[in-house]
Structure formats: C-alpha cells, structure tokens
C-alpha cells in the first residue's frame, strides 16, 4: 500500500523549507538516482530472503530472543514497532545517494480478529484510500488491474505552515507465499509537484526538477495471519533532496524523528480502517475483482 509512507520522505523537506526558502527548483541528478538504485538493490536482496522464509518473514522475527518476546507482547497490546534501517555495501559502509537523502524505515503492527483477506482487500481498495488515509491522501483511484498487479494514482497533501501537493502514480504487485503469508511491492512511476492545487490554473512542475520533496518511493508490505489476527509490516524506502551544507546540525533531529511519527500514523490508520470494516461486517468495496488469498 501506499498510505502514509510518503510523509517519511517529504515532511523532512517541509521542515527544511521552513528553515531556508526553496525558491529555486532542485534537479534530480543521475548520481543521486544511481545511489538510490544501489541502495534499493541491496535492500531488496534482504527483503526477498525474509519473504521466502516464513519463520523469519517479519523484521521482528530476527530480533534477539528477549527483544523479540517483548516486541511481540507490545504488538499484541496495540503498540507499533518502528526501526530505522541502513543498508551497507560490500565494505560495510552505508550506501548513500550523493545530492539526496535515502529514508528507510520499517514498522510492524498486529490487527486482532482480522483476516488476511480483509487486510488485503482494504489495501487493494485504491478508489477509497482518500477515505481510509485522510487527510494526507486527498485523491485516489485505480488506473488498471490485471490479477494481483495494480496501477494506481494518489494525490498527497502535506500541510505544515506551507502546503505541498504531489500527484503520484504507482505500480503495485501482490504475491502469495502460502495460506497465511502474502507480500506486496510498490514503486512510484511518476511524481509531480503540483502548484496552485485545486484552482483552475493548477499546474505541475517538471518531474525531477522541483522542490525535491519526493523523488522516489518504494514500499514493501508483508502480511502474516496468526495468533488470532494479522501482522502487517511496512518498509518505506524513499529519496528526497539533501539538507543544504551547514544546516545538518539544525535539521537532523527532524530528519530522524519525523519519519518515525509518519510511519506510525500509516500503520495506525490501516489498523483502524480494517477493524472498522470488520466491526461493520460489510463487504469491502474492492476495486475490480476480489483478491484471492489461498485458502
């Protein structure tokens, strides 16, 4: 899904905008994109290993025994597990994107009394994400679907003294592992910053030549049904412009704290929406044909 993970990327830049005006567009450089792609390649190798090993399906499954048990108990109490992730290269150095910032955070929740089907149906209900994940999602629609492959449109809005609106398109792919495990991967295919949103003369800035609030975003979701509910994990890897030289000491606290808060909002909203649907006992309004989790 695509719910709130964009906030992880661009809220940091909204704060930056308050500290120093970004009146000029910032161009996405090839070296920045190459660094992000190297990072994603390393992260996806780790994620694929987890997805193909049900006993270690979730990030929390790999925690040391005492921490694992404490985390499991906290999830069942309704808390959200969130941790930063850093991917190293072969030499052990964290992979970076020159001229940009890579944000990588993973979070896990437990949704009691929910089923795998209910959870996946809600996430695939892209025509109504603006209801489930408001106020950040102000527009959502399904573009096309072929089986478990989706193309979707989302309009995001973040208001923090200033307002930033982004029009985004994504490809989302869902994959069953077995009767109790599914995962999905989502990739932005287009991100455009919108000026004068909602007005007759609204327009988009050139893609990749804008304020640098969000240049790329990949999200990786894992779903595991057990313990009388569903564990949901989301890892968001996004790319934004870098912090101007000399301002890191002032802005670094925001860069590290805002992503945590944003991911927590995403997972909390999801749990609330699934539980509300389950309590209503109504059929989810899924776009297109129903998902078919293995029975």
ABEGO torsion letter per residue (X at the ends): XABAAAAAAAAAAAAAAAABBBABBBBBBAAAAAAAAAAAAAAAAAAAAAAABAAAABAAAABBAAAAAAAAAAAAAGBBBBBBBBBBBAAGBBBBBBGBBBBBBBBBBBBBGBBAAAAAAAAABAAAAAAAAOAABABBBBABBBEABBBBBBBBBBBBGBBBBBBBBBBBBBBBABAABBBBBBBBABBBBBBGBGBAABBBBBBGBBAGABABBBBBBBBBBBGGBBBBBBBBBBBBBBBBBGAAAAAAAAAAAAAAAAAAAAAAAAAAAAAAAAAAGBBBBBBEBBBBBBX
